[in-house]
Amino acid sequence: MMLRQYLTGIVFLLMAVPSSSQHIASLADMKGAELNILVTRAAQNFNHSNYAYLRLKQIPEQLTDEQVQLLRRTGYPIFAFEWAIRLVANSHYEQAWLLIEKYWQQSTSSARIRVLDLLEKQGEYALMTRIFDQLEVLEPYASIYGLEVGNSISTLNKASVDALGVSVFGWHTSSASCKHSIMLFAETLSGVKQLKRLRTQYNQSTLSELLPYCLSDPLYVGDLTQCSGGESNFIQCNIDLLLQESSVQQARHLVIMTNKQGLANVYNGVMRLHNKSQYELFVHEMMHFAHFEDEYPVPQAKADWLCKTSGYKAPNLYVGTSAPKGWYKSETCKFGQLESYKPQHIASKMQYHEIHLSNHYLGLWLKSLNKTLSVPSDYQVYLNELNTKH
């Protein structure tokens, strides 16, 4: 009696064809025992018209590894491709490529999207490149790839990039909404995303209420800025091509984020950051806009001129033979001719950027801004020098 009920259940499961909406729901709710029955039936006979196979091909991601391997060995290409997806998920890219290349044309569009989505999330752009070069260019993944590796703006698919919500230099204007604007630029998609996070953190902090700066929406610039660096070198970027836009010339400062390795810095009022630079480092670098100096030893070349004569050199730096009242020895001029001093005994954010900004240094920052904002910024001075030369 029980055997008869079991066989009846199998027949009912395999032969009943519900309406489309009911069909989708039934597939999603399918239990392990039901899947086992379908897998066994599909594996008994390689047949693309097999009803069990037709149902299983719609839900390959619900099967166990053992079930996928069984159906793959039976000869079904879709499950060979499913195994490739699982290899990608486990970072076995070379093995996955062999199956992807062989079964791409026989796979479903949803499976292709799944594998590209996985590769994009894992940052495995080498395998994405193979797919686009040898098999098929699929949007928006081709554009995501192009943005992530910093391809030239001219090579991008505008419709796809716009759909991704990425603002691109030259396609969109991105002026900030205050007098003292800071324009944000990124060479890669990761940089755009990180700058958006930094902008959000700044806007949600008390600093945004106290400081006069407003940050623009980040713009993708690709290879326009040609940033370079090195593990122990300062990041350097070329802003010449950015200066073609009037909004860039009207800004008080620029921030450029790159995926090139190197040390964050501010030079000529332009901040250079790495994609992984976090908010506390960003604040440290912003303090350089107001002429704060680092309180760790500056390089010999800088110490040679910065530490040669006595006097107040920055809001947090006095150079001389003895400390002013309430000031303490610092490391800034370790390689210089004279000693350096700082206005706070304990370590500050200008020595270790991870340290929280103290009220003392915040006060010095605001005091410095009262003076520096009444004159052109270092970046604006640099622009004026460029214009004078031309």
LINCOR-V46216 format. One record per backbone hydrogen bond with DSSP energy under -0.5 kcal/mol. CO is the residue of the C=O (numbers start at 0). NH is the residue of the N-H. If there is no record, write none. Layout:
((CO/NH) (CO/NH))
This chain:
((0/4) (1/5) (2/6) (3/7) (4/8) (5/9) (6/10) (7/11) (8/12) (9/13) (10/14) (11/15) (15/17) (18/22) (19/23) (20/24) (21/25) (22/26) (23/27) (24/28) (26/29) (30/34) (31/35) (32/36) (33/37) (34/38) (35/39) (36/40) (37/41) (38/42) (39/43) (40/44) (44/46) (46/49) (49/53) (50/54) (51/55) (52/56) (54/57) (55/58) (58/61) (59/62) (63/67) (64/68) (65/69) (66/70) (67/71) (68/72) (69/73) (70/74) (70/75) (71/74) (74/76) (75/78) (75/79) (76/80) (77/81) (78/82) (79/83) (80/84) (81/85) (82/86) (83/87) (84/88) (85/89) (86/91) (87/90) (90/92) (91/95) (92/96) (93/97) (94/98) (95/99) (96/100) (97/101) (98/102) (99/103) (102/105) (102/106) (103/106) (107/111) (108/112) (109/113) (110/114) (111/115) (112/116) (113/117) (114/118) (115/119) (116/120) (117/121) (118/122) (118/123) (119/122) (122/124) (123/127) (124/128) (125/129) (126/130) (127/131) (128/132) (129/133) (130/134) (130/135) (135/137) (137/141) (139/143) (140/144) (141/145) (142/146) (143/147) (144/148) (145/150) (146/149) (146/188) (151/154) (152/155) (155/157) (156/160) (157/161) (158/162) (159/163) (160/165) (161/164) (164/166) (166/219) (167/170) (167/171) (171/169) (178/180) (179/213) (180/182) (180/251) (180/252) (181/215) (182/254) (183/218) (184/256) (185/220) (185/221) (187/191) (188/192) (189/193) (190/194) (191/195) (192/196) (193/197) (194/198) (195/199) (196/200) (197/201) (198/202) (199/203) (201/204) (201/207) (204/207) (205/208) (205/209) (206/210) (211/179) (213/181) (218/185) (219/168) (220/223) (224/237) (227/235) (229/232) (232/262) (235/227) (236/238) (238/241) (238/242) (239/242) (240/243) (241/244) (244/247) (244/248) (245/249) (246/250) (247/250) (252/182) (253/270) (254/184) (255/272) (256/186) (257/274) (260/229) (262/234) (264/271) (266/269) (268/253) (269/266) (270/255) (271/264) (272/257) (273/276) (277/281) (278/282) (279/283) (280/284) (281/285) (282/286) (283/287) (284/287) (284/288) (285/288) (285/289) (286/289) (286/291) (287/290) (294/330) (298/301) (298/302) (299/303) (300/304) (301/304) (301/305) (302/306) (304/307) (306/337) (310/312) (310/318) (313/316) (316/312) (316/313) (317/340) (318/310) (319/338) (323/326) (327/341) (329/339) (330/333) (331/297) (332/335) (338/319) (339/329) (340/317) (341/327) (347/350) (347/351) (349/294) (349/295) (351/354) (357/361) (358/362) (359/363) (360/364) (361/365) (362/366) (363/367) (364/368) (365/369) (366/370) (367/370) (367/371) (368/372) (370/373) (371/374) (376/380) (377/381) (378/382) (379/383) (380/384) (381/385) (382/386) (383/387) (384/388) (385/389))
